[in-house]
Amino acid sequence: MYFNIPTRIYSERDCVTKYGNEWTSAGSRALIVTGKSSAKNGALDDVKAALDAAGRTYCIFDETEENPSIEMVMKVRELGIREQVDFVVGIGGGSPMDAAKAIALMIAQKDKDADYLYQKGDDTALPVVEVPTTCGTGSEVTPYAILTIHAKRTKASLPHRIYPVYALVDGKYLMGASRSILVNTAVDALGHFIESYINTNATDFSRMMCEYGMGVWSSAKNVLIGAGVTAEECDRLLFASTLAGMAITHTGTSLPHGLSYYLTYEKGIPHGKAVGYFLPGYLAQAGPMLRRKVLNLIGFPDVQYFTSFMHKLIGRMDVDDALLDCAVKGIMTNEAKLKNVPYTVTEDVLYKICNTAR
């Protein structure tokens, strides 16, 4: 059995400032990577305050696009080189945090062009500090960075493994999030749990995190249907997301994530929502023991109840057959996703998974 999380994780209220003297020691000049609204919840102010208090300088890139592209990463790489930064701070959801890792890699690999992003090789990158402000990606504890590849009209994870040196997890940053962001990202976290648990790479350690984490997620799931969310519920949702990230670090994701990339690229469907469409079908195709275990952990009596909950939460999938055909054929050539599935995958199985979402 193998277990390794080299990221130092602080999960508590005000951890950005409380441990400011520690995480700011990652370098002397920071590049802060965030989105136009990703850090307008106090996270950016807290990060700047901690850097100022420690005497660290910084520059800010606050135009991270949703589903960051290779082109954007290379643009910000040049900013980082020009500003002579020596560490990167990602603030936001999966897009800024994944971008921060890719940018940190390419700043450290000054002699490499964009092709290097998807070439195996030296994983040396600048130190990365992550501050999540959504409750789904888990990128603050994973080595993964997923970018949009326009040439292939999809998204894909880098082959490089870039663990953040610090993850600063504070549920208060969720308090101002819209319901759609909470729902879509919480569904992404659930996808991480289910895809990690029903996975050929699963171990007792990874399933331990899934079993505990799915219980935490389930305890807060009903607030996703309602209108409001408390500070305690935000803490639970973000804690679950981090646990889910730790789980997929050891297993990777599988079919729902692979299928979702086509919907996100072609239709602009938010990542977590796109993943959620395929979760009931993925679960339905699993063996009965695994299926019953997962359903029990997330608090549903059977797949039908779970499917109804997901339809109520994110709606039914409304995409044309041509796009689903493209997704199915694409997944059938994606060895990285197929090898993670502990049951036989055929085109017929994939269409059954897709049709459950309609």
N, C-alpha and C positions, 0 to 999 in steps of 0.2 A: 504494500500500500504506500502511496506517495501523497504527501501533503506539504504545501509550501505557500505561504503568503508573506512575502518579504516587505509588504507595505505596513508601515506603522499606522494604526487606526485609532483615532480618538472619536468616540461617539458620545457626545454629551452637549448640553447647552453651553453656548459661548466658547466652544473649543478653539475657534479660529484665533480669538484674542487671548484666551487663557494659555494656550501653548504657542503663542506667537514667537517667543524667544527661541523655541526649539525648531519649528518648521522653517522659519526665515533663515536659519543657518544653512539651508540648502544651497545658498549662493549669496552674491552681493548685489546683483541687479536682476530683477525679475521681468519677464514678459507675462503679463496677465492676459489670458485668452478667455473671452466671454462673448455673449450675444448682446444684441441691442436691448433686450429686456431680461436676459438670463439672471442678471445680478442686481436688478432693481428692487431687491427684497432685503437689503441690508448686507448681503454677502460681500459685495464689492467694497462697501464702506469699511466693513470689518477687516477685510484683507489689506486694504490700504492703510488702515490704522495700525495693524500689526507690523506691516513693513516700515511705516514711518517710525514707530516706537523702537524698532530694532536698528534704525539707521540704514535701511536698505532702500535703494532707488528702484524705480520701476517704470515701464512704459505699458500702455494698454492697447490691445486690439479688441474692439467691442462690436465687430461686425461679422461674427461667426455665422455662417449660413446654416439653415437646417439641413441635416444630412451633408456635412462638409465634403467638399470635393478635393481632388488632388491639386487642382489649379489654385484653390484658396490656400491650401497648406504651403505650397511653394511660394506664394505671394507673401505670406506671413513669415516664412523662413527668412526671406530677404530682409524683412523688418527686424527680426531678431538678430541677424548677423550685423546689420547696420548699427543697431543700438547696443551691440556687444553685451547681450544678456547672457547669464550663466545658469539660470533655471527658469522654469515655466510654471505658472499657476493657472489651472483650468477652473473656471467657475460656471456652473450651470448644469444642464442635463447632459445626455450622451454626446450631443454634437460638440459643444465646447471642450468637454473632457477628452473625447477621442481625438479631436483636433490638436489639443495641447500635447498629447503623446506623439502624434505624427510630426508636429512642428519641432518638438524637442529632439526627435530622431534626426530630422533633416538639418537642423542647425549644427548638430554634432558631426554630421556627415557632410561637411561643406563642399567636398570635392565630388559629390554624387548628384546626379540629376533625378528628375521625378520617377524615372523607371526603377530606381532603387527602392522605392516604397514597397513594391511588390516583388522584390528579389530577396531570396534568402541570403543572409550574410551577417555582418557585425550588427548587433543590437544596441551598440553604445549610443546613448542619448543623454541630453541634459537632464538633471534631476527634475521630476515633475511632482507638483503638489496639486491635489484635487479637492475641490469643495462642491459637493453635489447640491443642487437646488431643486431636483425632481426626484421621484421615488421609484425609478424603474431601471435605469441602465446598469447600475453597479460598477460603472467604469472606474470609480474611485479606487477599486481594489482588484481590478482585472488587468492583465497585460495586453488586452486587445484594443485595437483602434480600427474602426470601420469607416471607410471613406466611399464616396460616390465615384464610380468610374464611368464617366459619360460615354467613353468609347464603346463600352459594353452594355450601357443602359441598365446598370444595376449597381449594387453595393457589394463590397467584399472586405473582409478583415485582412489587415496586414499580416504577413508571415513573421514580422518582427515582434518580439515580446518585450513590452515596455511597462514595467510595474511602476506605479507612482511610489515615491518615497514616503509620502504622507497622505492620508485621507482624513479630512476634517468633516465629520458628519453631524450636522445640527438640524434637527427637525423644524426649528423655528423658520428656516428659509422656505418651507413649504406653505406657511400660513397665508401668504398672499397669492398662491398659485390658483389659477382658474380651475374649475371642476374638470374641464376637458383635459388639462395637463395632468391633474391628479389621476384621472381615470386611465388615460392612455399610458402613462408611465407605470402605474401600479399593475396594469395588465401585462406590460413588458416584464416586470419582476416576476409575476406569476408564470409567464412563459419560461423564464430562466429556471424556476424551480421545477416545472413539469418536464422540460426538455433535459435538465440535468439528472432528474430522478429516473426517467425512462431513457436510459443512455447506456451504450455499451461500455463507456469509460467510468461509469459510476462505481464508487467504492463505499465502504462503510463510513468513511469520513465525509465524503461529499453528500451522501444521503443523510447523514446526521444533521448537516447544516440545512438540507432541504426539509427534513421532517420538522425540525424546530422552527425554521423560517416560514414554512407553509402554515403552521399554527399561528404564528405572529400575524401573517398576512390575513388569514381567515378571521382573526379577531377584529380586524378593522375593515373587512370587505364591505359590510353593509353601509358604511358611511359613504362609499363611492356612489351608491344609489341615491342617497339623500342630498340635501342642499348645503349642509355645513360640515365642517371638520374641526375637531378640537386640537389643541397643542399636543395632547397625549396621543391622539390618533395619528397626527403627523409624525411624531417620534416613532410610532410602531411601523408605519408604512415605510419610512426611510430606513429604519433598522432592517426590515425585511428585505428591502432592495439591496442593501449591503451584503446581507447573508446570501442572497441569490447570486450576487456577483462573485462571492467567494466560491460558491458551488460550481458555477460555469467555468471558473478559472481552471478547475480540475477535470472538467468533462467536455467543455465546449457546448454549443447549441446544436439543434438538428433541424428537422423539417419545417416547423412553423416559422422559424427565423429565416431559413433559406427561401421559402415561398413568399414571405412578406416583402423581401427586397424588391421583387418585381412590381408589387402593388404600390409601394412607396415611390419608386422611381417613375413609373408610368402614370400613376393617378394622384400622386402627392398625398396618399393616405398616411397619416402619422404612423411611425414605426410600431409603437406599442399596440395600437388599434389593429394594424395589419397582422401582427403576430397573433393577437387574440382571436381573430377569425378562425385560425387553424388549430387552436388548442383543443376544442372538444373532439374534433376528428382525429387528431393525433392521439389523444387519450383513448378514444374508442377503439383504435386499432391495436392498442397494447394488450399484452396478456392479461387475463382476468385478475390475477393476484396483484400485479402492479397497478392495474386500473382501480381496483377496490381500495388499495392502500392510499393512492393519491386522492381519490374522492373523499375518503374518510378524513385525511389531513386538511383538505381545504373546505370541508364541511358541507358536502353534497351527497345525497343518497344514491344517485346514479348519474349516468352521462346525460340523460334527458334533462334533469334539473340543472345540471351545470351548463348545458347548452342554452337553456332558457334564460339563465342568469346572464350569460355572456351576450345573448341577443338583446336583453334589456339594457345591459351596460353600454355596449358599443354598437348595437344595431346589427342588421344582417349585411353580409357582403354583397355589394352590387357592382360587379365587374363583368365584362363580356367574356364569352367563351374563348375568344382569341387570346386574351391576356392570360387566362388560366392555362390554356394549351402551352403558351410560351413558358410559364412558370413551371409547369409539370415537366416539360422537355428539358428545361434548364436544370432542374433539380436532378433529373436522371443522369446528368453528366457531372454532377457536383459530388465527387468522391468524398470530400471533407465532411459534408453533411450526411451522406448516405451511410458512411461507416460508423456514425454515432447512433444509428437507429437499431435497437435490439430486436427488430422483427423484419421480415422480408418486405422490401419496398419494390412495388411494381407501379406502372402507370395507373393501373386500376385502383390500387391502394391510395395513390395520391389524389385521384379524382374523387374517391370516397371522402377523403379528408377535406377536400375543397368544397364538396357539395354539402357537407354538414354545416358550413358557414352561411349557406344561402337560406 
